[in-house]
């Protein structure tokens, strides 16, 4: 479609702004500026422009101030709450973004967006042009005609004349009458009292016309098949004036004086400079990156910001400056770089490989940088047709080995643990030492929540530089090349850029960390020493009994078949247990279970949380479904998958540990994720039984006992808690005695269980409602327990209040060791967001301190094992637990030393208790 044949597209910007705000998850910048509604509307606009690339286009918003409808009816929209502050601050950025995209934006005073859209739609239809109105507002259905169609971009719904009839039961010509009768609570259009949706529809369809027909035929109303038809005529007659006023209020004006030619609404070229600044301030990183990659324009340094939002970091000063990236193919070149590396104060290095799995990746090449904008790539194993001759891989590695293994030669990497493992597994193994900095961890320690910590995101945020992506040179999907297949003309600059950007990122990030000594200390003393420790644990791997897992998988499969049979029997028919649609029909239509929650599209939810709540209410099918889902997840994630993850070279499973994911500082793991193996169920414990010790060895598990409660006691300085831990009392039993007012020796099992829920629940900010649900009492009773807890442990309450205040003042909280967790939503006007940030503020110092203690313990244990030379090694770290593989005759000696090292990882006002277990498998040892 081109020219006058392309439809006019009219966007109800005000409707979409509200809908995006309420329907989409909240999104904020690192400094707390809400942006979710802006992004939602812009996404919709971008999508529409792709659908109608040649169309005239207008985005219409309500103007500030009242309209003629307020003069007609003073109560018009009186029920509508004022615009939330979190939405109000997004209006100006959205308007600016729309204009920067080159889209015509209209705000006309004295009328609503609907009236402007109606007028333009009528004008377009009058010229014989098709018109598409993009809205979620049902009032707009009155505008539909053979030339005018409604589309709802959020739901994908399209309404032509027939579509309106199908949706509302009446055609577009009766929509105003329909609204006038039933009214509109949102806009406070009164309608006729007692006339709802069904009654309005029955009147209009039954009499075959609108208000005029209805009031001319009130005597026929009692004969209509409508509930309460006999009393309707009097009611309608009484409220006739209100019905016609409602009609006037609901009628969209079609004659707003606009003086706009439709062809003048053709979008202009986007203002790239404005978009760059806007996307930087709103932190729309992918869009910013896309723009920069199109023209390589850096982000301009903003002097304060357009909307009190954070400006992007300083622009890449090197933008437009030539880089010197070399591909090293000659011995003389390599020798010159060896001299540079030998004389450098700091070396940035990076490896290029065939795989993201460091234990299976083959080394393809190495890149280095010692000064900004200058870097070299040394290809070692490119293997495509016509590749130039490369230097001998093992000779290069042998020459680099003394430099890379020199602990006094400082090095910086981006996610250096990966490169350490790749080089340790190389054909000429190199045990990299001296990695003093890691840009991923520098960014993470500086602000864990400000950005993702991959190189592309960091370069964009801190250097204003858009890096070359792997997909740019390797392609995507099934046909993606491995790095050894990529031509050196592309591979060389890509790899050299990695080393150069790593060095430049370090220069930027380290300067920021040095300005915050406590953060620099966290990096130097906790995160960096842990990197080689985690690398060793990953390379060591864990031995797994594949045969045992196979048996377990078969048994789980049998149980799943049986559970499926049970589900079919309860439902009275067969259905797909994995289909939300089929499940919804069974649960809510056939079995009539209560609808506890709905999806974004208004369908009854079958999400796991909903099923769990239904199961708690003792409904049989949800119980079976929860069992089914739990076992199915175990089977697919662990018993089926773990044998496939055994490395053929080592015969072991090698998980990957991540230092820069969890905001609190806790480690996470993947491939496999060992943090999520359930330990409270027999099925989960059987998976742990498959992690076994080799012949002649035992597994030793050392676990911190109640570490977060002990940290709470230390932070809160509460006399009662301190006393309980110092005297090695059962803290849950002690709490039960205090809360329930009984002697220690009289505490029942149920009381201890409730006290445990209170102890841990308060750490995680659990409400009285949540506690009531967990321990099976009413809300009033649970609140009484909480009140009594705080009365007995006043130090805990004081800590919580103090922490909330500090978080509000500083915008962050800290661990005992100085790690920070920023809380961008601590000042949110939305109470739910603010309360969530307050709960995080209270919990994060405990979780974060526990994470720091575990990391310090891991470094201490690794150092001792290295110095002692004993035949023992750490193979796993999960939650508050270390698992070691220890030669049988050394178990007692190692166990005692591990307890001491872990117990001494921090000096608290209460002792750190470490429990040690030993067994032939992980479950036995735990």
C-alpha positions, 0 to 999 in steps of 0.5 A, spaced: 500 500 500 502 506 498 500 513 497 492 514 498 491 507 498 494 506 505 489 506 511 490 512 516 492 509 522 490 513 529 493 511 535 489 512 542 495 514 546 492 515 552 488 508 552 495 505 551 498 509 556 494 507 562 493 499 559 501 499 559 501 501 566 496 497 569 498 490 564 505 490 564 510 489 569 513 495 573 520 497 570 524 502 572 531 505 571 537 504 575 535 511 579 528 509 580 524 512 574 518 508 572 519 507 564 514 500 563 508 504 560 513 508 556 516 502 553 510 498 552 507 504 548 513 505 544 513 497 543 506 497 540 507 503 536 514 500 533 509 494 531 504 498 528 509 502 524 512 495 521 504 493 519 503 500 516 509 502 513 506 507 508 500 510 512 499 517 515 499 516 522 497 520 528 498 518 536 493 522 540 493 524 547 488 527 552 490 534 553 491 537 560 485 540 563 477 539 562 473 538 556 466 540 554 463 534 558 465 537 564 460 542 563 455 538 561 456 534 567 460 536 573 461 529 575 463 526 569 469 522 570 469 524 578 470 516 580 476 516 576 482 516 581 487 521 579 493 519 575 498 515 579 505 519 580 509 513 577 505 514 571 505 521 571 512 522 570 512 517 564 507 522 560 513 527 558 518 522 556 513 518 552 511 524 548 518 526 547 519 519 544 513 519 540 516 526 537 523 523 536 520 517 532 518 522 527 510 520 529 505 526 529 503 527 536 496 531 537 493 533 544 487 538 543 485 542 549 477 542 551 476 535 548 478 528 549 483 524 545 477 520 542 474 526 539 480 528 535 480 520 533 473 520 531 473 527 527 479 524 523 476 518 522 470 521 519 474 525 515 478 519 512 472 515 511 469 521 508 474 521 503 473 514 501 480 512 505 480 506 510 482 508 517 485 503 522 484 506 530 488 502 535 485 502 541 483 498 547 477 503 549 470 500 547 467 507 546 470 507 540 466 501 537 461 507 535 466 509 530 466 503 526 463 503 519 465 500 512 471 504 512 473 504 519 476 498 523 478 498 530 485 494 532 487 492 539 494 491 539 495 489 546 490 483 545 491 482 537 483 483 537 480 486 530 473 489 530 470 491 523 462 492 523 461 484 524 466 484 529 462 489 533 456 486 533 459 479 535 463 482 541 457 487 544 451 484 541 449 490 537 452 494 531 456 500 531 450 504 530 447 502 537 453 503 541 452 510 544 445 507 546 448 501 549 453 505 553 447 511 555 443 505 558 448 501 562 452 507 563 460 507 564 463 506 571 470 508 569 468 515 566 462 516 571 457 516 565 450 515 570 446 511 565 439 508 567 440 505 575 438 498 575 440 497 567 446 493 566 449 490 560 444 484 559 438 489 560 441 494 555 442 489 550 435 486 551 432 493 550 436 495 544 435 488 540 428 487 543 425 493 540 430 494 534 433 501 535 436 506 540 433 511 545 428 514 541 425 508 539 425 505 546 422 511 549 417 511 543 415 504 545 415 503 553 409 500 553 412 494 549 418 493 554 414 489 559 413 483 553 420 483 552 424 476 555 428 481 560 428 479 567 424 485 571 421 487 564 415 489 568 418 494 572 423 497 567 418 502 563 417 506 570 424 506 571 426 508 564 421 514 564 423 516 571 431 517 568 429 519 561 433 525 562 439 521 565 439 517 559 439 522 554 445 526 558 449 519 558 448 519 551 451 526 550 457 524 554 458 517 551 458 520 544 464 522 540 465 528 537 466 528 529 467 535 528 473 538 532 476 544 528 483 541 527 484 544 520 489 538 519 490 534 512 490 527 512 496 526 508 500 531 512 500 526 517 505 522 514 511 520 519 517 524 518 524 521 519 526 519 526 531 524 530 536 520 532 540 524 536 534 525 540 532 518 541 539 516 543 539 521 549 532 519 550 534 511 550 540 512 554 536 516 560 530 511 560 535 506 560 532 502 553 539 499 552 537 494 546 534 500 542 540 504 544 544 499 542 540 498 535 541 505 534 548 506 535 550 499 531 546 503 525 551 509 525 556 508 531 554 514 534 556 515 541 551 517 547 552 524 548 554 526 555 547 529 558 548 535 563 543 533 568 537 529 564 531 531 561 526 528 566 530 527 572 532 521 570 540 518 570 544 520 564 548 515 560 555 514 562 560 518 559 560 517 551 566 513 548 571 518 548 574 514 542 568 514 538 571 516 531 578 515 533 582 509 529 583 503 533 590 499 532 587 492 532 592 487 529 592 480 527 598 476 529 600 471 523 608 472 523 613 470 528 616 477 529 609 480 530 608 475 536 615 477 539 614 484 539 607 483 542 611 478 547 615 484 549 609 488 550 606 483 555 612 482 559 613 490 560 606 491 561 603 493 568 597 490 566 595 485 561 587 485 558 586 478 555 581 474 552 580 467 549 576 465 543 573 458 543 569 453 539 564 453 545 561 456 551 562 450 555 569 451 558 570 444 560 569 442 552 571 448 549 577 448 544 582 454 544 581 457 537 585 464 539 587 469 544 587 476 544 591 481 548 591 489 550 596 493 554 593 500 552 587 503 550 585 502 542 591 498 541 590 490 541 592 484 538 589 477 536 593 471 535 589 466 531 591 458 533 586 454 530 582 457 525 580 451 520 576 454 514 578 453 507 583 458 505 585 460 512 592 463 512 598 460 515 597 461 523 603 460 528 604 453 532 599 453 537 603 449 542 609 454 541 605 460 542 602 457 548 609 455 551 612 462 550 606 465 553 606 460 559 611 464 563 607 471 563 600 468 564 602 464 570 606 469 573 602 471 579 606 478 579 604 480 572 597 483 573 591 481 568 584 483 567 579 479 564 571 479 562 568 473 566 576 471 567 574 464 570 572 462 563 578 463 560 582 460 566 579 454 565 579 454 557 587 455 558 588 450 564 584 445 559 589 447 553 593 442 549 599 446 552 596 447 559 597 454 562 595 455 570 593 462 569 595 466 575 595 474 577 588 475 575 587 482 579 581 484 576 575 482 572 570 487 569 564 483 570 565 483 577 567 490 578 561 492 575 557 487 579 560 490 586 559 497 583 552 496 583 549 489 582 542 491 579 544 497 575 545 493 569 547 486 566 554 485 567 556 482 560 561 486 556 556 488 550 552 491 556 557 494 560 561 497 554 554 500 552 553 503 559 560 505 561 563 507 554 557 509 550 560 504 545 556 498 541 561 492 540 561 487 535 556 481 537 558 474 536 552 473 531 554 479 527 560 475 524 558 468 526 550 468 524 544 465 528 541 459 529 542 452 526 547 455 521 551 459 526 559 458 525 563 456 530 569 461 531 574 457 528 570 457 522 570 465 521 574 468 517 580 472 520 578 478 517 572 478 521 574 474 527 581 478 528 577 485 529 572 482 533 577 478 538 581 484 539 576 489 540 574 484 546 581 485 549 581 492 548 574 494 551 576 489 557 582 494 558 578 500 557 572 498 562 577 496 567 580 503 567 573 506 567 570 501 573 576 501 577 576 509 578 569 508 580 571 503 585 577 506 588 572 512 590 568 507 594 574 504 598 569 499 601 567 496 595 574 496 592 575 492 598 569 487 597 572 486 590 579 485 592 578 481 598 572 477 596 570 476 589 577 476 586 580 471 590 574 467 589 575 466 581 581 461 581 577 457 587 571 457 583 575 455 576 578 449 580 571 447 583 568 447 576 574 443 573 574 438 578 567 436 577 562 431 581 562 424 580 555 421 578 552 414 578 548 414 571 545 408 572 542 410 579 539 416 575 536 411 570 533 407 574 530 413 578 528 416 571 524 410 570 520 410 576 518 417 576 516 415 569 511 410 572 509 414 577 507 420 572 503 415 568 499 413 574 498 420 576 496 422 569 491 416 570 488 419 577 487 426 573 483 423 568 479 419 573 478 425 577 476 429 571 472 424 568 475 424 561 482 424 558 486 431 557 493 434 556 495 436 563 500 441 560 495 445 556 493 451 560 487 451 556 484 444 556 486 444 564 482 451 565 476 448 562 476 442 566 478 445 573 473 451 572 468 449 567 467 442 568 469 441 576 467 448 578 473 450 582 473 457 584 477 462 580 483 465 584 486 469 579 486 470 572 491 471 566 493 478 563 488 476 557 482 475 562 482 467 562 482 463 569 489 462 571 492 455 571 499 457 574 503 453 579 501 458 585 494 458 583 494 450 583 498 450 589 493 454 593 487 450 590 491 444 593 491 447 600 484 448 599 483 440 599 481 440 591 483 433 589 485 434 582 490 440 583 493 436 588 494 430 583 497 436 578 502 439 583 505 432 584 505 431 577 508 437 575 513 436 581 515 429 579 515 431 571 520 437 573 525 432 577 525 427 571 526 432 565 531 437 569 535 432 573 534 424 572 533 425 564 538 430 564 544 429 568 547 423 565 547 427 558 551 432 562 557 427 564 563 430 560 566 424 556 573 426 557 572 426 565 566 422 566 564 427 571 559 433 571 561 440 571 557 445 573 558 453 572 558 457 578 556 465 577 558 470 581 555 476 578 547 474 578 544 474 584 544 481 587 545 479 594 552 476 592 550 469 593 553 464 588 548 461 583 549 455 578 547 452 571 548 446 567 546 443 572 543 448 577 544 444 583 541 450 587 534 447 586 534 440 587 529 439 593 532 436 599 525 436 603 522 430 599 524 423 598 525 424 590 529 430 591 534 426 596 534 420 591 537 425 586 543 427 591 544 420 592 546 419 585 552 424 587 557 419 589 564 418 592 569 414 588 572 408 590 577 409 596 574 416 598 568 419 602 564 425 600 564 430 606 559 436 607 560 442 611 554 446 612 553 452 616 547 452 621 542 457 621 547 462 619 542 468 617 539 467 624 546 468 627 547 474 622 540 477 624 542 476 632 549 480 630 546 485 626 540 486 631 544 486 637 538 483 641 540 480 648 535 474 647 537 472 641 545 473 642 544 469 649 540 463 645 546 462 640 551 463 645 549 458 649 548 453 643 540 453 645 535 451 640 533 458 637 527 455 634 525 452 641 527 458 645 523 462 640 517 458 641 518 458 649 518 466 649 512 467 644 507 461 646 509 463 654 511 456 656 517 453 659 523 450 654 522 443 656 514 444 655 515 446 647 511 442 643 513 440 636 508 444 633 510 450 637 517 449 635 515 448 627 511 455 628 516 458 631 521 456 626 516 459 621 516 466 625 524 466 625 525 465 618 519 469 616 520 475 619 527 475 616 524 475 609 519 480 611 513 475 611 506 479 613 501 476 618 497 474 613 503 470 610 505 467 617 497 465 618 497 461 612 503 458 613 502 455 620 495 454 619 492 460 624 487 466 623 491 472 621 489 475 628 492 470 631 499 470 627 499 478 628 499 476 636 505 471 635 509 477 631 507 482 636 509 477 642 516 476 638 517 483 637 516 484 645 520 479 647 526 480 641 525 488 641 532 488 638 530 485 632 524 490 631 529 496 632 534 493 627 528 493 622 526 500 623 533 502 623 534 499 616 528 501 613 530 508 615 538 507 612 535 504 606 530 510 605 536 515 606 542 512 602 538 508 597 542 502 599 544 497 604 550 494 606 553 487 608 558 487 614 563 487 609 561 493 605 557 490 599 552 494 597 545 492 594 541 498 591 534 499 592 531 503 586 524 502 588 525 504 596 522 511 594 516 509 589 510 512 590 506 505 589 506 502 596 507 495 594 513 496 590 516 501 596 514 495 601 517 490 597 524 494 597 523 495 604 523 487 605 529 487 601 532 492 605 531 488 611 533 481 608 539 483 604 544 484 609 543 478 612 543 474 605 549 478 603 553 477 609 552 470 609 554 470 601 560 473 603 562 469 609 561 463 604 566 466 599 571 467 604 570 460 607 571 457 600 578 461 599 580 459 606 579 452 605 582 452 598 588 455 600 589 450 606 588 444 601 593 447 596 598 448 602 597 442 605 597 437 599 592 433 602 588 428 598 581 432 598 578 437 594 571 441 594 567 439 588 560 442 590 558 449 593 550 449 594 547 454 599 550 454 605 554 448 604 561 445 601 561 438 599 568 435 598 571 429 596 576 426 601 580 420 601 577 415 606 583 415 611 583 423 611 576 424 613 576 426 620 582 430 619 579 434 614 573 435 617 575 438 623 580 443 619 574 445 615 569 446 621 575 451 624 576 454 617 568 455 615 567 457 623 572 462 622 570 466 616 567 471 620 567 474 627 560 475 629 558 476 636 555 469 636 559 463 634 558 460 627 556 453 627 558 448 622 555 441 621 559 436 618 557 429 615 560 424 611 557 418 606 558 415 600 554 419 597 551 427 597 545 425 601 548 421 606 553 426 607 548 431 608 
